[in-house]
Amino acid sequence: MGVFKNYTIEAIDKIEKELRELNEAGKVSSKAKAVAKPTAETLIVFCGQDNEFAQAIVQSDKTLSEACEYAVKDCKNSISDIEVYRRAVEFYFPGATVEMKMTIDLCGSVKGKGTVIDLSFDELFD
């Protein structure tokens, strides 16, 4: 049986380094720069959730700058966060997607007394 390698730390280091370089270089579009920080933060979370995704980040010669440009390509005046994240993930790992789950607590101020409604983010756009 092979040795399991955890790529999470290496992937996080790569993303953080590329985010610093992106901010210093100024070689990306204003749209890509606008989504860079939240996209990097989200990609880091995904790397912590899935080692295979982290491995794809580490072993790819693709950069965060390129992922952000890809994510905002052809967007006009706006794009949803979830769509940016989906595109960035697909950029690094073709065929992968992102699902989002939102929860509303109708009585959030009263601990343990609320009614919770679970809603898949995708259901909002059907």
N, C-alpha and C positions, 0 to 999 in steps of 0.2 A: 504494500500500500504506500502511495506517495506521501510526501510531506506537504501538509497544508500550509499555504502562505497567506497571511492576512495582509491585504493591500491597502487597508483603510488609511493608516497614518501616511503612507507614501502618497496616496491619492490626495489627501487633504493638504499635505505640504505642497504638492504640485499646483493645486488650485489656488492656494493662498499666495504662492510665489507669482503665479500668472496674473492674479488680481492686482498685486502690487505693481507688476510690470505694466499692466494695462493702464493703471491710473497714472503712472509716471511717464509713459511713452506718448500718450495722447494720439495714438495711431488708429483709433477706432471711431466709428461714427458716433454722433451724439446719442442716437437711439441705443446703440450697443452699450455705450458707457452708462446710460441711464438704468439699464437692467443688469449690469455686470455684478454689482455687490449682492443683490438678492438672489441672482442666479447662482453665484459662487456659493453663497450660504446654503442654498437648497441642494446643490450638487454635493456639498459636503455632507449634508444630512443623508442623502441617498447612498453615498459611499459607506456611511456607517450602518445602513440598513442592508446593503447587499455587497458582499465581497466581490462577486463577479463583475458588478458595475464598477467598483473601485479598481479592479484589475484592468478593465477596459480604459479607464482614465489614465492609469499609470503607463500602460503599454502603448497608448495612442500617441502619435506625433501631432495630434490635433490640440489646439490651444483654447483656453477660455475666451480669448478675443474672437477667435473664429467661431466658437459656439455661440457667443452673444450676437455676432453679426448674422449667423445663420438663423438664430431665433427671431430676430426682428426683420429679416428679409421680407420684403413685399408687404410689410404692415404699413398702413397709412398713418393715421393720427393716433391710433391707440391699439393696444393688444392686451389681453388678459394675462395676469400673472401665470395662471395654469398653462396657457398656451405657450408662453415663453419657456417654462420649465419642460413641457412636453417636447418642444423643438430642441432644446439643449440636450436633453437626455437622448433623443433620437439621433442627434448629431454624433454623439459618442458611441451609442449602442443602437444601430439601426434595428428597427422592429420593436424596440422597447417603448413603453408608454408610461404615462403618469396618471394615476387616479387620485382624486381628492375626495375626502369625506368631511362634511361639515356637520356640526351638531349644534342645535339650538336648545337652550335651557330656558323655558318660558318663565321660570321663577328663579333665576340665577342668584338673586339676592337672598333667597331663603334656602339655606343649605339643606339638602336632602328632601326638599318638599316639591321640587319642580318636576315638570313633565319634560322629558327629553325626546326630541324628534331627531332621528338620524336621517341625513339626506346626502346622497352621493352628489358631488359637484356636477358630474356628468348629467344628472337628471334635470338640472337647471337649463340645459341647452337642448333638450330633446324637443 
